[in-house]
Amino acid sequence: MSVLNKVESGYLQLMRILVLALATIVLVGVVVLGVSAVSDYNAKPATVSEAIDIKASAFKLDDDAAEGAGEDAAKQHPGAAKLEAALADVINKHGKTLLGASFQFDKAEVHELVIGALEDPDQGEPFLASQTAYLDQVLGRADVAKQAKTSEAFYAIVNKVFVDYHMAYAAEKERISNAKDEAKLDASGKRSGVYISVYMIAALFSAFIMLVLLIVQIRIERSIRVMSEANVRA
């Protein structure tokens, strides 16, 4: 009978250790979920850069590119004259370099383009400033210079740059908008997941309490058995 009691006592001790280990794991799970829930509850949309980044190196010439053949408004848009001049200066600079010193470009020719961009809520001054810089970079490329041997070819390339940049700019704006929407959805999803985490924390904590009570019960059972054995021996 003594051997049986020792075996039972050993099993109770082993069970106590296993339950204690399980309770520890559950408690760690509660802490981890709690930290995660707090972090997700305060989740905010990830920061999305609004910088439009269009590389001039991405501009591609057409195979047939070499064959390519207002004061009142300025008052309404105070920055128009400056933007027109900047754009015209870039065209004149590269035109003189590629076609000769006699090349002359009148800024009035880009007046409508500038005014149209300023009146477009999706473009404005940032669009025109970046477009001018993009045009400057493209016209400075060696492969573009080789194509612009005539004024017709030069203007064909300039027009293509305007068209391509407009499309690329719109695509970049859409990408940024989509990235912002995804960031908002991600943050919203994290906040929604907090409620699930709370339920899981409650369930795990309840399990932890039950395991603690089970440990206490096992300890009491072992104590009773030890006392019983002592009484029998006495």
PyMOL commands that set and color helices and strands:
alter all, ss='L'
color gray80, all
select helices_A, chain A and resi 2-41+56-58+65-67+71-76+80-99+107-119+124-139+142-147+151-233
alter helices_A, ss='H'
color red, helices_A
deselect
rebuild
show_as cartoon
